[in-house]
Amino acid sequence: MAMDKTVADLNIAHFRKLLETETDAAKRETIQRLLAEEEAKLAQPRATPPQDKQR
């Protein structure tokens, strides 16, 4: 799961950088949607594995 967070963090940084210079409205809309999707991934609570009940 740590790799998923790292990939999402890298994607977020990349999309934010693209938004700094992109002027085409359609491309900006797509980048903003992708950015929101990556941010949503990080906001989702992580499922915890079941605890060992034999203890």
mmCIF entry with sequence, helices, sheets and N, C-alpha, C, O atoms, coordinates in Angstrom:
data_MODEL
# 
_entry.id   MODEL 
# 
_entity.id                         1 
_entity.type                       polymer 
_entity.pdbx_number_of_molecules   1 
# 
_entity_poly.entity_id                      1 
_entity_poly.type                           'polypeptide(L)' 
_entity_poly.nstd_linkage                   no 
_entity_poly.nstd_monomer                   no 
_entity_poly.pdbx_seq_one_letter_code       MAMDKTVADLNIAHFRKLLETETDAAKRETIQRLLAEEEAKLAQPRATPPQDKQR 
_entity_poly.pdbx_seq_one_letter_code_can   MAMDKTVADLNIAHFRKLLETETDAAKRETIQRLLAEEEAKLAQPRATPPQDKQR 
_entity_poly.pdbx_strand_id                 A 
# 
loop_
_entity_poly_seq.entity_id 
_entity_poly_seq.num 
_entity_poly_seq.mon_id 
_entity_poly_seq.hetero 
1 1  MET n 
1 2  ALA n 
1 3  MET n 
1 4  ASP n 
1 5  LYS n 
1 6  THR n 
1 7  VAL n 
1 8  ALA n 
1 9  ASP n 
1 10 LEU n 
1 11 ASN n 
1 12 ILE n 
1 13 ALA n 
1 14 HIS n 
1 15 PHE n 
1 16 ARG n 
1 17 LYS n 
1 18 LEU n 
1 19 LEU n 
1 20 GLU n 
1 21 THR n 
1 22 GLU n 
1 23 THR n 
1 24 ASP n 
1 25 ALA n 
1 26 ALA n 
1 27 LYS n 
1 28 ARG n 
1 29 GLU n 
1 30 THR n 
1 31 ILE n 
1 32 GLN n 
1 33 ARG n 
1 34 LEU n 
1 35 LEU n 
1 36 ALA n 
1 37 GLU n 
1 38 GLU n 
1 39 GLU n 
1 40 ALA n 
1 41 LYS n 
1 42 LEU n 
1 43 ALA n 
1 44 GLN n 
1 45 PRO n 
1 46 ARG n 
1 47 ALA n 
1 48 THR n 
1 49 PRO n 
1 50 PRO n 
1 51 GLN n 
1 52 ASP n 
1 53 LYS n 
1 54 GLN n 
1 55 ARG n 
# 
_struct_asym.id          A 
_struct_asym.entity_id   1 
# 
loop_
_struct_conf.conf_type_id 
_struct_conf.id 
_struct_conf.pdbx_PDB_helix_id 
_struct_conf.beg_label_comp_id 
_struct_conf.beg_label_asym_id 
_struct_conf.beg_label_seq_id 
_struct_conf.pdbx_beg_PDB_ins_code 
_struct_conf.end_label_comp_id 
_struct_conf.end_label_asym_id 
_struct_conf.end_label_seq_id 
_struct_conf.pdbx_end_PDB_ins_code 
_struct_conf.beg_auth_comp_id 
_struct_conf.beg_auth_asym_id 
_struct_conf.beg_auth_seq_id 
_struct_conf.end_auth_comp_id 
_struct_conf.end_auth_asym_id 
_struct_conf.end_auth_seq_id 
_struct_conf.pdbx_PDB_helix_class 
_struct_conf.details 
_struct_conf.pdbx_PDB_helix_length 
HELX_P HELX_P1 AA1 ALA A 2  ? THR A 21 ? ALA A 2  THR A 21 1 ? 20 
HELX_P HELX_P2 AA2 ALA A 25 ? ALA A 43 ? ALA A 25 ALA A 43 1 ? 19 
# 
_struct_conf_type.id          HELX_P 
_struct_conf_type.criteria    ? 
_struct_conf_type.reference   ? 
# 
loop_
_atom_site.group_PDB 
_atom_site.id 
_atom_site.type_symbol 
_atom_site.label_atom_id 
_atom_site.label_alt_id 
_atom_site.label_comp_id 
_atom_site.label_asym_id 
_atom_site.label_entity_id 
_atom_site.label_seq_id 
_atom_site.pdbx_PDB_ins_code 
_atom_site.Cartn_x 
_atom_site.Cartn_y 
_atom_site.Cartn_z 
_atom_site.occupancy 
_atom_site.B_iso_or_equiv 
_atom_site.pdbx_formal_charge 
_atom_site.auth_seq_id 
_atom_site.auth_comp_id 
_atom_site.auth_asym_id 
_atom_site.auth_atom_id 
_atom_site.pdbx_PDB_model_num 
ATOM 1   N N  . MET A 1 1  ? 0.815   -1.209  0.000   1.00 0.00 ? 1  MET A N  1 
ATOM 2   C CA . MET A 1 1  ? 0.000   0.000   0.000   1.00 0.00 ? 1  MET A CA 1 
ATOM 3   C C  . MET A 1 1  ? 0.854   1.268   0.000   1.00 0.00 ? 1  MET A C  1 
ATOM 4   O O  . MET A 1 1  ? 0.414   2.306   -0.493  1.00 0.00 ? 1  MET A O  1 
ATOM 5   N N  . ALA A 1 2  ? 2.060   1.194   0.543   1.00 0.00 ? 2  ALA A N  1 
ATOM 6   C CA . ALA A 1 2  ? 2.925   2.376   0.568   1.00 0.00 ? 2  ALA A CA 1 
ATOM 7   C C  . ALA A 1 2  ? 3.268   2.826   -0.848  1.00 0.00 ? 2  ALA A C  1 
ATOM 8   O O  . ALA A 1 2  ? 3.399   4.021   -1.114  1.00 0.00 ? 2  ALA A O  1 
ATOM 9   N N  . MET A 1 3  ? 3.410   1.860   -1.752  1.00 0.00 ? 3  MET A N  1 
ATOM 10  C CA . MET A 1 3  ? 3.725   2.217   -3.128  1.00 0.00 ? 3  MET A CA 1 
ATOM 11  C C  . MET A 1 3  ? 2.554   2.961   -3.764  1.00 0.00 ? 3  MET A C  1 
ATOM 12  O O  . MET A 1 3  ? 2.760   3.896   -4.537  1.00 0.00 ? 3  MET A O  1 
ATOM 13  N N  . ASP A 1 4  ? 1.317   2.550   -3.441  1.00 0.00 ? 4  ASP A N  1 
ATOM 14  C CA . ASP A 1 4  ? 0.136   3.243   -3.970  1.00 0.00 ? 4  ASP A CA 1 
ATOM 15  C C  . ASP A 1 4  ? 0.149   4.710   -3.549  1.00 0.00 ? 4  ASP A C  1 
ATOM 16  O O  . ASP A 1 4  ? -0.154  5.591   -4.354  1.00 0.00 ? 4  ASP A O  1 
ATOM 17  N N  . LYS A 1 5  ? 0.500   4.973   -2.291  1.00 0.00 ? 5  LYS A N  1 
ATOM 18  C CA . LYS A 1 5  ? 0.553   6.344   -1.793  1.00 0.00 ? 5  LYS A CA 1 
ATOM 19  C C  . LYS A 1 5  ? 1.649   7.123   -2.508  1.00 0.00 ? 5  LYS A C  1 
ATOM 20  O O  . LYS A 1 5  ? 1.456   8.281   -2.879  1.00 0.00 ? 5  LYS A O  1 
ATOM 21  N N  . THR A 1 6  ? 2.786   6.493   -2.696  1.00 0.00 ? 6  THR A N  1 
ATOM 22  C CA . THR A 1 6  ? 3.891   7.160   -3.386  1.00 0.00 ? 6  THR A CA 1 
ATOM 23  C C  . THR A 1 6  ? 3.506   7.515   -4.810  1.00 0.00 ? 6  THR A C  1 
ATOM 24  O O  . THR A 1 6  ? 3.780   8.625   -5.268  1.00 0.00 ? 6  THR A O  1 
ATOM 25  N N  . VAL A 1 7  ? 2.877   6.592   -5.512  1.00 0.00 ? 7  VAL A N  1 
ATOM 26  C CA . VAL A 1 7  ? 2.448   6.850   -6.894  1.00 0.00 ? 7  VAL A CA 1 
ATOM 27  C C  . VAL A 1 7  ? 1.431   7.986   -6.922  1.00 0.00 ? 7  VAL A C  1 
ATOM 28  O O  . VAL A 1 7  ? 1.515   8.877   -7.767  1.00 0.00 ? 7  VAL A O  1 
ATOM 29  N N  . ALA A 1 8  ? 0.478   7.954   -6.005  1.00 0.00 ? 8  ALA A N  1 
ATOM 30  C CA . ALA A 1 8  ? -0.530  9.018   -5.950  1.00 0.00 ? 8  ALA A CA 1 
ATOM 31  C C  . ALA A 1 8  ? 0.129   10.364  -5.657  1.00 0.00 ? 8  ALA A C  1 
ATOM 32  O O  . ALA A 1 8  ? -0.218  11.370  -6.276  1.00 0.00 ? 8  ALA A O  1 
ATOM 33  N N  . ASP A 1 9  ? 1.076   10.389  -4.721  1.00 0.00 ? 9  ASP A N  1 
ATOM 34  C CA . ASP A 1 9  ? 1.785   11.638  -4.402  1.00 0.00 ? 9  ASP A CA 1 
ATOM 35  C C  . ASP A 1 9  ? 2.539   12.173  -5.618  1.00 0.00 ? 9  ASP A C  1 
ATOM 36  O O  . ASP A 1 9  ? 2.523   13.374  -5.888  1.00 0.00 ? 9  ASP A O  1 
ATOM 37  N N  . LEU A 1 10 ? 3.198   11.274  -6.347  1.00 0.00 ? 10 LEU A N  1 
ATOM 38  C CA . LEU A 1 10 ? 3.936   11.690  -7.544  1.00 0.00 ? 10 LEU A CA 1 
ATOM 39  C C  . LEU A 1 10 ? 2.985   12.198  -8.630  1.00 0.00 ? 10 LEU A C  1 
ATOM 40  O O  . LEU A 1 10 ? 3.275   13.190  -9.299  1.00 0.00 ? 10 LEU A O  1 
ATOM 41  N N  . ASN A 1 11 ? 1.864   11.523  -8.801  1.00 0.00 ? 11 ASN A N  1 
ATOM 42  C CA . ASN A 1 11 ? 0.875   11.969  -9.788  1.00 0.00 ? 11 ASN A CA 1 
ATOM 43  C C  . ASN A 1 11 ? 0.328   13.342  -9.430  1.00 0.00 ? 11 ASN A C  1 
ATOM 44  O O  . ASN A 1 11 ? 0.179   14.201  -10.299 1.00 0.00 ? 11 ASN A O  1 
ATOM 45  N N  . ILE A 1 12 ? 0.030   13.549  -8.155  1.00 0.00 ? 12 ILE A N  1 
ATOM 46  C CA . ILE A 1 12 ? -0.493  14.847  -7.700  1.00 0.00 ? 12 ILE A CA 1 
ATOM 47  C C  . ILE A 1 12 ? 0.507   15.953  -8.007  1.00 0.00 ? 12 ILE A C  1 
ATOM 48  O O  . ILE A 1 12 ? 0.135   17.002  -8.534  1.00 0.00 ? 12 ILE A O  1 
ATOM 49  N N  . ALA A 1 13 ? 1.770   15.724  -7.680  1.00 0.00 ? 13 ALA A N  1 
ATOM 50  C CA . ALA A 1 13 ? 2.800   16.729  -7.952  1.00 0.00 ? 13 ALA A CA 1 
ATOM 51  C C  . ALA A 1 13 ? 2.899   17.003  -9.456  1.00 0.00 ? 13 ALA A C  1 
ATOM 52  O O  . ALA A 1 13 ? 3.033   18.152  -9.877  1.00 0.00 ? 13 ALA A O  1 
ATOM 53  N N  . HIS A 1 14 ? 2.832   15.946  -10.253 1.00 0.00 ? 14 HIS A N  1 
ATOM 54  C CA . HIS A 1 14 ? 2.924   16.093  -11.708 1.00 0.00 ? 14 HIS A CA 1 
ATOM 55  C C  . HIS A 1 14 ? 1.743   16.902  -12.252 1.00 0.00 ? 14 HIS A C  1 
ATOM 56  O O  . HIS A 1 14 ? 1.934   17.817  -13.052 1.00 0.00 ? 14 HIS A O  1 
ATOM 57  N N  . PHE A 1 15 ? 0.536   16.570  -11.824 1.00 0.00 ? 15 PHE A N  1 
ATOM 58  C CA . PHE A 1 15 ? -0.646  17.275  -12.318 1.00 0.00 ? 15 PHE A CA 1 
ATOM 59  C C  . PHE A 1 15 ? -0.638  18.738  -11.894 1.00 0.00 ? 15 PHE A C  1 
ATOM 60  O O  . PHE A 1 15 ? -1.026  19.608  -12.674 1.00 0.00 ? 15 PHE A O  1 
ATOM 61  N N  . ARG A 1 16 ? -0.204  19.021  -10.678 1.00 0.00 ? 16 ARG A N  1 
ATOM 62  C CA . ARG A 1 16 ? -0.126  20.419  -10.230 1.00 0.00 ? 16 ARG A CA 1 
ATOM 63  C C  . ARG A 1 16 ? 0.878   21.200  -11.070 1.00 0.00 ? 16 ARG A C  1 
ATOM 64  O O  . ARG A 1 16 ? 0.648   22.358  -11.418 1.00 0.00 ? 16 ARG A O  1 
ATOM 65  N N  . LYS A 1 17 ? 1.995   20.547  -11.388 1.00 0.00 ? 17 LYS A N  1 
ATOM 66  C CA . LYS A 1 17 ? 3.012   21.201  -12.220 1.00 0.00 ? 17 LYS A CA 1 
ATOM 67  C C  . LYS A 1 17 ? 2.448   21.483  -13.618 1.00 0.00 ? 17 LYS A C  1 
ATOM 68  O O  . LYS A 1 17 ? 2.675   22.558  -14.172 1.00 0.00 ? 17 LYS A O  1 
ATOM 69  N N  . LEU A 1 18 ? 1.726   20.536  -14.180 1.00 0.00 ? 18 LEU A N  1 
ATOM 70  C CA . LEU A 1 18 ? 1.119   20.745  -15.495 1.00 0.00 ? 18 LEU A CA 1 
ATOM 71  C C  . LEU A 1 18 ? 0.148   21.919  -15.488 1.00 0.00 ? 18 LEU A C  1 
ATOM 72  O O  . LEU A 1 18 ? 0.085   22.688  -16.447 1.00 0.00 ? 18 LEU A O  1 
ATOM 73  N N  . LEU A 1 19 ? -0.605  22.051  -14.403 1.00 0.00 ? 19 LEU A N  1 
ATOM 74  C CA . LEU A 1 19 ? -1.596  23.133  -14.322 1.00 0.00 ? 19 LEU A CA 1 
ATOM 75  C C  . LEU A 1 19 ? -0.944  24.519  -14.265 1.00 0.00 ? 19 LEU A C  1 
ATOM 76  O O  . LEU A 1 19 ? -1.585  25.521  -14.583 1.00 0.00 ? 19 LEU A O  1 
ATOM 77  N N  . GLU A 1 20 ? 0.320   24.573  -13.862 1.00 0.00 ? 20 GLU A N  1 
ATOM 78  C CA . GLU A 1 20 ? 1.012   25.865  -13.797 1.00 0.00 ? 20 GLU A CA 1 
ATOM 79  C C  . GLU A 1 20 ? 1.191   26.493  -15.175 1.00 0.00 ? 20 GLU A C  1 
ATOM 80  O O  . GLU A 1 20 ? 1.240   27.716  -15.304 1.00 0.00 ? 20 GLU A O  1 
ATOM 81  N N  . THR A 1 21 ? 1.287   25.649  -16.205 1.00 0.00 ? 21 THR A N  1 
ATOM 82  C CA . THR A 1 21 ? 1.593   26.182  -17.536 1.00 0.00 ? 21 THR A CA 1 
ATOM 83  C C  . THR A 1 21 ? 0.533   25.895  -18.597 1.00 0.00 ? 21 THR A C  1 
ATOM 84  O O  . THR A 1 21 ? 0.518   26.539  -19.646 1.00 0.00 ? 21 THR A O  1 
ATOM 85  N N  . GLU A 1 22 ? -0.347  24.940  -18.334 1.00 0.00 ? 22 GLU A N  1 
ATOM 86  C CA . GLU A 1 22 ? -1.350  24.577  -19.356 1.00 0.00 ? 22 GLU A CA 1 
ATOM 87  C C  . GLU A 1 22 ? -2.392  25.676  -19.492 1.00 0.00 ? 22 GLU A C  1 
ATOM 88  O O  . GLU A 1 22 ? -2.956  26.147  -18.504 1.00 0.00 ? 22 GLU A O  1 
ATOM 89  N N  . THR A 1 23 ? -2.636  26.075  -20.736 1.00 0.00 ? 23 THR A N  1 
ATOM 90  C CA . THR A 1 23 ? -3.618  27.134  -20.989 1.00 0.00 ? 23 THR A CA 1 
ATOM 91  C C  . THR A 1 23 ? -4.863  26.629  -21.711 1.00 0.00 ? 23 THR A C  1 
ATOM 92  O O  . THR A 1 23 ? -5.898  27.295  -21.691 1.00 0.00 ? 23 THR A O  1 
ATOM 93  N N  . ASP A 1 24 ? -4.778  25.474  -22.343 1.00 0.00 ? 24 ASP A N  1 
ATOM 94  C CA . ASP A 1 24 ? -5.927  24.925  -23.056 1.00 0.00 ? 24 ASP A CA 1 
ATOM 95  C C  . ASP A 1 24 ? -6.991  24.488  -22.051 1.00 0.00 ? 24 ASP A C  1 
ATOM 96  O O  . ASP A 1 24 ? -6.718  23.678  -21.165 1.00 0.00 ? 24 ASP A O  1 
ATOM 97  N N  . ALA A 1 25 ? -8.192  25.022  -22.191 1.00 0.00 ? 25 ALA A N  1 
ATOM 98  C CA . ALA A 1 25 ? -9.264  24.781  -21.216 1.00 0.00 ? 25 ALA A CA 1 
ATOM 99  C C  . ALA A 1 25 ? -9.631  23.300  -21.109 1.00 0.00 ? 25 ALA A C  1 
ATOM 100 O O  . ALA A 1 25 ? -9.845  22.795  -20.007 1.00 0.00 ? 25 ALA A O  1 
ATOM 101 N N  . ALA A 1 26 ? -9.705  22.614  -22.228 1.00 0.00 ? 26 ALA A N  1 
ATOM 102 C CA . ALA A 1 26 ? -10.077 21.192  -22.209 1.00 0.00 ? 26 ALA A CA 1 
ATOM 103 C C  . ALA A 1 26 ? -9.000  20.360  -21.510 1.00 0.00 ? 26 ALA A C  1 
ATOM 104 O O  . ALA A 1 26 ? -9.309  19.459  -20.731 1.00 0.00 ? 26 ALA A O  1 
ATOM 105 N N  . LYS A 1 27 ? -7.744  20.671  -21.797 1.00 0.00 ? 27 LYS A N  1 
ATOM 106 C CA . LYS A 1 27 ? -6.647  19.941  -21.151 1.00 0.00 ? 27 LYS A CA 1 
ATOM 107 C C  . LYS A 1 27 ? -6.612  20.232  -19.647 1.00 0.00 ? 27 LYS A C  1 
ATOM 108 O O  . LYS A 1 27 ? -6.387  19.333  -18.836 1.00 0.00 ? 27 LYS A O  1 
ATOM 109 N N  . ARG A 1 28 ? -6.838  21.498  -19.289 1.00 0.00 ? 28 ARG A N  1 
ATOM 110 C CA . ARG A 1 28 ? -6.855  21.864  -17.861 1.00 0.00 ? 28 ARG A CA 1 
ATOM 111 C C  . ARG A 1 28 ? -7.963  21.106  -17.125 1.00 0.00 ? 28 ARG A C  1 
ATOM 112 O O  . ARG A 1 28 ? -7.768  20.636  -16.005 1.00 0.00 ? 28 ARG A O  1 
ATOM 113 N N  . GLU A 1 29 ? -9.113  20.996  -17.762 1.00 0.00 ? 29 GLU A N  1 
ATOM 114 C CA . GLU A 1 29 ? -10.240 20.281  -17.155 1.00 0.00 ? 29 GLU A CA 1 
ATOM 115 C C  . GLU A 1 29 ? -9.874  18.811  -16.916 1.00 0.00 ? 29 GLU A C  1 
ATOM 116 O O  . GLU A 1 29 ? -10.173 18.248  -15.863 1.00 0.00 ? 29 GLU A O  1 
ATOM 117 N N  . THR A 1 30 ? -9.227  18.211  -17.903 1.00 0.00 ? 30 THR A N  1 
ATOM 118 C CA . THR A 1 30 ? -8.813  16.812  -17.751 1.00 0.00 ? 30 THR A CA 1 
ATOM 119 C C  . THR A 1 30 ? -7.784  16.668  -16.638 1.00 0.00 ? 30 THR A C  1 
ATOM 120 O O  . THR A 1 30 ? -7.884  15.760  -15.813 1.00 0.00 ? 30 THR A O  1 
ATOM 121 N N  . ILE A 1 31 ? -6.810  17.548  -16.611 1.00 0.00 ? 31 ILE A N  1 
ATOM 122 C CA . ILE A 1 31 ? -5.775  17.492  -15.574 1.00 0.00 ? 31 ILE A CA 1 
ATOM 123 C C  . ILE A 1 31 ? -6.396  17.697  -14.198 1.00 0.00 ? 31 ILE A C  1 
ATOM 124 O O  . ILE A 1 31 ? -6.037  17.002  -13.248 1.00 0.00 ? 31 ILE A O  1 
ATOM 125 N N  . GLN A 1 32 ? -7.315  18.635  -14.083 1.00 0.00 ? 32 GLN A N  1 
ATOM 126 C CA . GLN A 1 32 ? -7.970  18.883  -12.802 1.00 0.00 ? 32 GLN A CA 1 
ATOM 127 C C  . GLN A 1 32 ? -8.781  17.670  -12.344 1.00 0.00 ? 32 GLN A C  1 
ATOM 128 O O  . GLN A 1 32 ? -8.822  17.357  -11.154 1.00 0.00 ? 32 GLN A O  1 
ATOM 129 N N  . ARG A 1 33 ? -9.424  16.992  -13.294 1.00 0.00 ? 33 ARG A N  1 
ATOM 130 C CA . ARG A 1 33 ? -10.179 15.783  -12.945 1.00 0.00 ? 33 ARG A CA 1 
ATOM 131 C C  . ARG A 1 33 ? -9.233  14.694  -12.453 1.00 0.00 ? 33 ARG A C  1 
ATOM 132 O O  . ARG A 1 33 ? -9.503  14.036  -11.448 1.00 0.00 ? 33 ARG A O  1 
ATOM 133 N N  . LEU A 1 34 ? -8.131  14.508  -13.158 1.00 0.00 ? 34 LEU A N  1 
ATOM 134 C CA . LEU A 1 34 ? -7.154  13.499  -12.751 1.00 0.00 ? 34 LEU A CA 1 
ATOM 135 C C  . LEU A 1 34 ? -6.552  13.833  -11.390 1.00 0.00 ? 34 LEU A C  1 
ATOM 136 O O  . LEU A 1 34 ? -6.335  12.946  -10.565 1.00 0.00 ? 34 LEU A O  1 
ATOM 137 N N  . LEU A 1 35 ? -6.285  15.111  -11.161 1.00 0.00 ? 35 LEU A N  1 
ATOM 138 C CA . LEU A 1 35 ? -5.759  15.560  -9.875  1.00 0.00 ? 35 LEU A CA 1 
ATOM 139 C C  . LEU A 1 35 ? -6.749  15.247  -8.756  1.00 0.00 ? 35 LEU A C  1 
ATOM 140 O O  . LEU A 1 35 ? -6.364  14.731  -7.707  1.00 0.00 ? 35 LEU A O  1 
ATOM 141 N N  . ALA A 1 36 ? -8.008  15.556  -8.980  1.00 0.00 ? 36 ALA A N  1 
ATOM 142 C CA . ALA A 1 36 ? -9.039  15.286  -7.972  1.00 0.00 ? 36 ALA A CA 1 
ATOM 143 C C  . ALA A 1 36 ? -9.157  13.790  -7.683  1.00 0.00 ? 36 ALA A C  1 
ATOM 144 O O  . ALA A 1 36 ? -9.356  13.392  -6.535  1.00 0.00 ? 36 ALA A O  1 
ATOM 145 N N  . GLU A 1 37 ? -9.036  12.968  -8.717  1.00 0.00 ? 37 GLU A N  1 
ATOM 146 C CA . GLU A 1 37 ? -9.108  11.516  -8.525  1.00 0.00 ? 37 GLU A CA 1 
ATOM 147 C C  . GLU A 1 37 ? -7.952  11.016  -7.666  1.00 0.00 ? 37 GLU A C  1 
ATOM 148 O O  . GLU A 1 37 ? -8.144  10.178  -6.784  1.00 0.00 ? 37 GLU A O  1 
ATOM 149 N N  . GLU A 1 38 ? -6.752  11.532  -7.923  1.00 0.00 ? 38 GLU A N  1 
ATOM 150 C CA . GLU A 1 38 ? -5.588  11.115  -7.131  1.00 0.00 ? 38 GLU A CA 1 
ATOM 151 C C  . GLU A 1 38 ? -5.717  11.591  -5.684  1.00 0.00 ? 38 GLU A C  1 
ATOM 152 O O  . GLU A 1 38 ? -5.393  10.853  -4.754  1.00 0.00 ? 38 GLU A O  1 
ATOM 153 N N  . GLU A 1 39 ? -6.189  12.824  -5.499  1.00 0.00 ? 39 GLU A N  1 
ATOM 154 C CA . GLU A 1 39 ? -6.375  13.337  -4.138  1.00 0.00 ? 39 GLU A CA 1 
ATOM 155 C C  . GLU A 1 39 ? -7.431  12.516  -3.400  1.00 0.00 ? 39 GLU A C  1 
ATOM 156 O O  . GLU A 1 39 ? -7.307  12.284  -2.197  1.00 0.00 ? 39 GLU A O  1 
ATOM 157 N N  . ALA A 1 40 ? -8.459  12.079  -4.109  1.00 0.00 ? 40 ALA A N  1 
ATOM 158 C CA . ALA A 1 40 ? -9.503  11.256  -3.488  1.00 0.00 ? 40 ALA A CA 1 
ATOM 159 C C  . ALA A 1 40 ? -8.942  9.909   -3.052  1.00 0.00 ? 40 ALA A C  1 
ATOM 160 O O  . ALA A 1 40 ? -9.337  9.375   -2.016  1.00 0.00 ? 40 ALA A O  1 
ATOM 161 N N  . LYS A 1 41 ? -8.027  9.363   -3.835  1.00 0.00 ? 41 LYS A N  1 
ATOM 162 C CA . LYS A 1 41 ? -7.395  8.092   -3.460  1.00 0.00 ? 41 LYS A CA 1 
ATOM 163 C C  . LYS A 1 41 ? -6.694  8.216   -2.111  1.00 0.00 ? 41 LYS A C  1 
ATOM 164 O O  . LYS A 1 41 ? -6.777  7.316   -1.275  1.00 0.00 ? 41 LYS A O  1 
ATOM 165 N N  . LEU A 1 42 ? -6.009  9.326   -1.906  1.00 0.00 ? 42 LEU A N  1 
ATOM 166 C CA . LEU A 1 42 ? -5.291  9.521   -0.648  1.00 0.00 ? 42 LEU A CA 1 
ATOM 167 C C  . LEU A 1 42 ? -6.239  9.777   0.514   1.00 0.00 ? 42 LEU A C  1 
ATOM 168 O O  . LEU A 1 42 ? -5.903  9.496   1.665   1.00 0.00 ? 42 LEU A O  1 
ATOM 169 N N  . ALA A 1 43 ? -7.420  10.307  0.221   1.00 0.00 ? 43 ALA A N  1 
ATOM 170 C CA . ALA A 1 43 ? -8.381  10.629  1.276   1.00 0.00 ? 43 ALA A CA 1 
ATOM 171 C C  . ALA A 1 43 ? -9.150  9.408   1.761   1.00 0.00 ? 43 ALA A C  1 
ATOM 172 O O  . ALA A 1 43 ? -9.736  9.431   2.843   1.00 0.00 ? 43 ALA A O  1 
ATOM 173 N N  . GLN A 1 44 ? -9.151  8.337   0.960   1.00 0.00 ? 44 GLN A N  1 
ATOM 174 C CA . GLN A 1 44 ? -9.894  7.139   1.332   1.00 0.00 ? 44 GLN A CA 1 
ATOM 175 C C  . GLN A 1 44 ? -9.212  6.450   2.509   1.00 0.00 ? 44 GLN A C  1 
ATOM 176 O O  . GLN A 1 44 ? -7.992  6.288   2.522   1.00 0.00 ? 44 GLN A O  1 
ATOM 177 N N  . PRO A 1 45 ? -10.011 6.045   3.501   1.00 0.00 ? 45 PRO A N  1 
ATOM 178 C CA . PRO A 1 45 ? -9.410  5.310   4.616   1.00 0.00 ? 45 PRO A CA 1 
ATOM 179 C C  . PRO A 1 45 ? -8.892  3.965   4.128   1.00 0.00 ? 45 PRO A C  1 
ATOM 180 O O  . PRO A 1 45 ? -9.517  3.310   3.293   1.00 0.00 ? 45 PRO A O  1 
ATOM 181 N N  . ARG A 1 46 ? -7.775  3.573   4.645   1.00 0.00 ? 46 ARG A N  1 
ATOM 182 C CA . ARG A 1 46 ? -7.178  2.293   4.270   1.00 0.00 ? 46 ARG A CA 1 
ATOM 183 C C  . ARG A 1 46 ? -7.826  1.170   5.058   1.00 0.00 ? 46 ARG A C  1 
ATOM 184 O O  . ARG A 1 46 ? -8.045  1.297   6.262   1.00 0.00 ? 46 ARG A O  1 
ATOM 185 N N  . ALA A 1 47 ? -8.127  0.092   4.394   1.00 0.00 ? 47 ALA A N  1 
ATOM 186 C CA . ALA A 1 47 ? -8.675  -1.084  5.067   1.00 0.00 ? 47 ALA A CA 1 
ATOM 187 C C  . ALA A 1 47 ? -7.558  -1.720  5.889   1.00 0.00 ? 47 ALA A C  1 
ATOM 188 O O  . ALA A 1 47 ? -6.441  -1.902  5.407   1.00 0.00 ? 47 ALA A O  1 
ATOM 189 N N  . THR A 1 48 ? -7.872  -2.046  7.112   1.00 0.00 ? 48 THR A N  1 
ATOM 190 C CA . THR A 1 48 ? -6.871  -2.691  7.955   1.00 0.00 ? 48 THR A CA 1 
ATOM 191 C C  . THR A 1 48 ? -7.065  -4.188  7.885   1.00 0.00 ? 48 THR A C  1 
ATOM 192 O O  . THR A 1 48 ? -8.199  -4.664  7.838   1.00 0.00 ? 48 THR A O  1 
ATOM 193 N N  . PRO A 1 49 ? -5.973  -4.940  7.875   1.00 0.00 ? 49 PRO A N  1 
ATOM 194 C CA . PRO A 1 49 ? -6.110  -6.394  7.815   1.00 0.00 ? 49 PRO A CA 1 
ATOM 195 C C  . PRO A 1 49 ? -6.747  -6.918  9.097   1.00 0.00 ? 49 PRO A C  1 
ATOM 196 O O  . PRO A 1 49 ? -6.579  -6.315  10.157  1.00 0.00 ? 49 PRO A O  1 
ATOM 197 N N  . PRO A 1 50 ? -7.472  -8.024  9.020   1.00 0.00 ? 50 PRO A N  1 
ATOM 198 C CA . PRO A 1 50 ? -8.116  -8.582  10.220  1.00 0.00 ? 50 PRO A CA 1 
ATOM 199 C C  . PRO A 1 50 ? -7.071  -8.940  11.262  1.00 0.00 ? 50 PRO A C  1 
ATOM 200 O O  . PRO A 1 50 ? -5.983  -9.415  10.935  1.00 0.00 ? 50 PRO A O  1 
ATOM 201 N N  . GLN A 1 51 ? -7.412  -8.708  12.509  1.00 0.00 ? 51 GLN A N  1 
ATOM 202 C CA . GLN A 1 51 ? -6.524  -9.029  13.615  1.00 0.00 ? 51 GLN A CA 1 
ATOM 203 C C  . GLN A 1 51 ? -6.552  -10.515 13.889  1.00 0.00 ? 51 GLN A C  1 
ATOM 204 O O  . GLN A 1 51 ? -7.577  -11.171 13.697  1.00 0.00 ? 51 GLN A O  1 
ATOM 205 N N  . ASP A 1 52 ? -5.439  -11.043 14.333  1.00 0.00 ? 52 ASP A N  1 
ATOM 206 C CA . ASP A 1 52 ? -5.340  -12.454 14.693  1.00 0.00 ? 52 ASP A CA 1 
ATOM 207 C C  . ASP A 1 52 ? -6.145  -12.674 15.976  1.00 0.00 ? 52 ASP A C  1 
ATOM 208 O O  . ASP A 1 52 ? -5.785  -12.141 17.026  1.00 0.00 ? 52 ASP A O  1 
ATOM 209 N N  . LYS A 1 53 ? -7.217  -13.444 15.904  1.00 0.00 ? 53 LYS A N  1 
ATOM 210 C CA . LYS A 1 53 ? -8.128  -13.631 17.046  1.00 0.00 ? 53 LYS A CA 1 
ATOM 211 C C  . LYS A 1 53 ? -7.639  -14.699 18.034  1.00 0.00 ? 53 LYS A C  1 
ATOM 212 O O  . LYS A 1 53 ? -8.290  -14.920 19.055  1.00 0.00 ? 53 LYS A O  1 
ATOM 213 N N  . GLN A 1 54 ? -6.516  -15.363 17.757  1.00 0.00 ? 54 GLN A N  1 
ATOM 214 C CA . GLN A 1 54 ? -6.046  -16.436 18.627  1.00 0.00 ? 54 GLN A CA 1 
ATOM 215 C C  . GLN A 1 54 ? -5.244  -15.919 19.807  1.00 0.00 ? 54 GLN A C  1 
ATOM 216 O O  . GLN A 1 54 ? -4.856  -16.712 20.665  1.00 0.00 ? 54 GLN A O  1 
ATOM 217 N N  . ARG A 1 55 ? -4.989  -14.658 19.884  1.00 0.00 ? 55 ARG A N  1 
ATOM 218 C CA . ARG A 1 55 ? -4.194  -14.104 20.993  1.00 0.00 ? 55 ARG A CA 1 
ATOM 219 C C  . ARG A 1 55 ? -4.973  -13.949 22.238  1.00 0.00 ? 55 ARG A C  1 
ATOM 220 O O  . ARG A 1 55 ? -4.436  -13.496 23.249  1.00 0.00 ? 55 ARG A O  1 
# 
